[in-house]
Amino acid sequence: MVNRNLSSLEWSEELNGVVIDCSLKVAKYPGTNTIFLIIPGVDGSLDGFEDKYLRIAQSVHGKHGYTVYQMENPFITSQYWESNVRQMLDHIYLDHNVDEIHVMAHSAGAWIIGKIAHEYPEIKKLLLINPATNDVSSYTEGLSKAPYIHTNFVLGEEDPSAAYLEQFKDIKNHHGVRVVIVKDADHHFSGKSLNHFIQSPHIYLYKQ
């Protein structure tokens, strides 16, 4: 396994005349020009509960040799939901040659990348796990602008996102949507469902 490189991104946002200093931790496993990015939910840590994101990163890098990036997702303010993800994507483009990008995202991270993925033409695959449901139309409309992105919704049976099964299947103009309900899984895929969460890139993106 190649060594993991740790760093941090730092920038400022302005809200009502007040400057907010922002930062997030980043991890990188160098590899090919195919990028695999992991985006947690809001306030999600770099490695996640029981190191789930670390284990995913190591597994994807080990099996495919892709360049893998992890990020934490600290809350800034409700005015800047997208900032962390945009800063991370900008960093990737500056840090490594990019052929295409595959993204695994959870909860609010899945909501954000669903909204903005069409702005980044190198994004070719999305794995959206229990996307936040406070504004479903914002990311279904965003995804309708990028019908070429192979998009997988993986919804826990016990998560509110499962109620939007048909809406996800019927995203306008989209030709590559798959929606799966995982029996007995909650929002965090806790307990017996955790292994399914960790294996999900191989199940849904890479079919191994």
Secondary structure as the mmCIF struct_conf table of DSSP 4:
data_model
#
loop_
_struct_conf.conf_type_id
_struct_conf.id
_struct_conf.beg_label_comp_id
_struct_conf.beg_label_asym_id
_struct_conf.beg_label_seq_id
_struct_conf.end_label_comp_id
_struct_conf.end_label_asym_id
_struct_conf.end_label_seq_id
HELX_LH_PP_P HELX_LH_PP_P1 VAL A 2 ARG A 4
STRN STRN1 ASN A 5 LEU A 15
TURN_TY1_P TURN_TY1_P1 ASN A 16 GLY A 17
STRN STRN2 VAL A 18 TYR A 29
BEND BEND1 THR A 32 ASN A 33
STRN STRN3 THR A 34 ILE A 39
TURN_TY1_P TURN_TY1_P2 VAL A 42 ASP A 43
STRN STRN4 GLY A 44 GLY A 44
BEND BEND2 LEU A 46 ASP A 47
HELX_RH_3T_P HELX_RH_3T_P1 PHE A 49 ASP A 51
HELX_RH_AL_P HELX_RH_AL_P1 LYS A 52 HIS A 64
STRN STRN5 THR A 67 MET A 71
STRN STRN6 ASN A 73 ASN A 73
HELX_RH_3T_P HELX_RH_3T_P2 SER A 78 TYR A 80
TURN_TY1_P TURN_TY1_P3 TRP A 81 GLU A 82
HELX_RH_AL_P HELX_RH_AL_P2 SER A 83 ASP A 95
BEND BEND3 HIS A 96 HIS A 96
BEND BEND4 ASP A 99 ASP A 99
STRN STRN7 GLU A 100 HIS A 106
TURN_TY1_P TURN_TY1_P4 SER A 107 SER A 107
HELX_RH_AL_P HELX_RH_AL_P3 ALA A 108 ILE A 116
HELX_RH_3T_P HELX_RH_3T_P3 ALA A 117 GLU A 119
TURN_TY1_P TURN_TY1_P5 PRO A 121 GLU A 122
STRN STRN8 ILE A 123 ILE A 129
BEND BEND5 ASN A 130 ASN A 130
TURN_TY1_P TURN_TY1_P6 ASN A 134 ASP A 135
HELX_RH_AL_P HELX_RH_AL_P4 VAL A 136 SER A 144
TURN_TY1_P TURN_TY1_P7 LYS A 145 LYS A 145
TURN_TY1_P TURN_TY1_P8 PRO A 147 TYR A 148
BEND BEND6 ILE A 149 ILE A 149
STRN STRN9 HIS A 150 GLY A 156
TURN_TY1_P TURN_TY1_P9 GLU A 157 GLU A 158
BEND BEND7 ASP A 159 ASP A 159
HELX_RH_3T_P HELX_RH_3T_P4 PRO A 160 TYR A 164
HELX_RH_AL_P HELX_RH_AL_P5 LEU A 165 LYS A 169
TURN_TY1_P TURN_TY1_P10 ASP A 170 ASP A 170
TURN_TY1_P TURN_TY1_P11 LYS A 172 ASN A 173
BEND BEND8 HIS A 175 HIS A 175
STRN STRN10 VAL A 177 VAL A 182
TURN_TY1_P TURN_TY1_P12 LYS A 183 ASP A 184
TURN_TY1_P TURN_TY1_P13 HIS A 187 HIS A 188
HELX_RH_3T_P HELX_RH_3T_P5 GLY A 191 SER A 193
HELX_RH_AL_P HELX_RH_AL_P6 LEU A 194 SER A 200
HELX_RH_PI_P HELX_RH_PI_P1 PRO A 201 LEU A 205
BEND BEND9 TYR A 206 TYR A 206
#
